[in-house]
Amino acid sequence: MPPPSRRKQQSREANEKSIEARKNSQEKNAPKEVDPKHWTASVIVNGDSYTRARNLFQDNNIKVPSEKEFYRHQKEIGKVILEYKEQSIKNAQQTMKKDTFLSTDSHYNVGRNATACQSLMMDNRGKVVGETTVIKKSSGGDFEGPSNMMETECTKRMMSNFDFTNVSTVVHDNDNKTKAIIQQYALNAKITLDPRHCVRAVGRAFEKLENGGYKEAAGKETVNQQKE
């Protein structure tokens, strides 16, 4: 049996090893942390929400900034992103060549009873050349009217400030009154449907023909002509 002094030393060493082991275990299991500003920028660029991104990271034991801190960084980063967006669109417009094809579309923030709508135009190089326009009908917004007319107004505002001189063709999806707006501003451009929506339109036409929808419409027209 070792002398008392040796036993005390062994006990002390064992205690120190135990403390070190617990410390290492805690460090190993402690959540990793992200750089708050870089993480905020990543969430914005990827078009995600704070809640979804936070849950994903926390499920992987990664600590993220609080919601309050996130929105503080978002306000700061948002200004830089908007400046970059405006300059990028301006550069794309200035480098457009003759016979450019444009494709335009819009999207809402939600499927029904939307409170915001965004429109854009992209050329055949894949560059956004139409200044993206966002209109809002919520408190303090810049639009009054039904949600289903937001795309019309959004597209109109965007195209009213666009130079169509080098544009030969504008492709649209036939939603709302988009075609009429294009005709109003792109005076010398050919206007056409994108292939996917065109195929869908043909399919709906055949369904209507099969179900007698066109016959019914033709019958009503004949009756109206007889009345006249």
Residue, then its C-alpha position, 0 to 999 in steps of 0.5 A: m500500500p503506497p504511503p499517505s503522501r503518495r495516495k494524496q497525490q494519486s487522489r489529486e491527479a485522479n480528481e484533476k483528470s476527472i475535472e479535465a474529462r468533464k470540461n472536455s465533454q462539455e466543450k465537445n457537447a457545447p453548441k457551435e456558434v456562427d458569426p451573427k452578421h455572416w449568418t444573417a447575410s446567408v439567410i437573406v441571400n438564400g431567401d430563407s426566414y429566420t425561424r426556419a434557418r434557426n430551427l435547422f441550425q439548432d437541430n444540429n446543435i449550432k447556436v445562432p443570433s437572437e431574432k432581435e439581433f438578426y433583424r438589426h443586422q438585416k437592416e444594415i445588410g439590406k441597404v448594401i444588397l439594395e445598392y448592389k441590386e440597383q447597380s447590377i440591373k443598371n449594368a445589365q440594361q446598359t449592356m443589352k444588345k439589339d434583338t434581345f429577348l425578355s421574359t417577365d413574371s411576377h410573384y406574390n408573398v402568399g397564394r391568397n389575399a396577398t399583401a405584396c407583389q414583385s415583378l421582374m424582367m430577365d433577358n436571354r443572358g439570364k440577367v435581370v434587366g427590369e427593375t424589380t418592383v415591390i408594391k404593398k397593400s398593407s399598412g403604409g403600403d403603396f397600393e389600394g385595390p384587390s390582390n388579383m390586380m397587384e400583378t397588373e399594377c406591379t408590371k405596369r410600374m416596372m415597364s413604364n420606366f424601361d427602355f424597350t429600344n433593343v428588345s425584339t421579343v417579350v415572353h409572358d405567362n398570360d397572367n392577369k392583364t400582362k399582355a395588354i401592358i406589354q403592348q402598351y410599352a413594348l410597341n415594336a416587340k413581338i409578344t409571345l407566351d412561354p412554352r409551358h404556359c402555351v402547352r397548358a393553354v392548349g390542354r385547357a382548350f382541348e378539355k373545354l372542347e371535349n366538354g362542350g364548352y365551345k359549343e355552349a359559347a357558340g350557342k349563346e352567340t347565335v342566340n344573341q345574334q338572333k335577338e339583334 
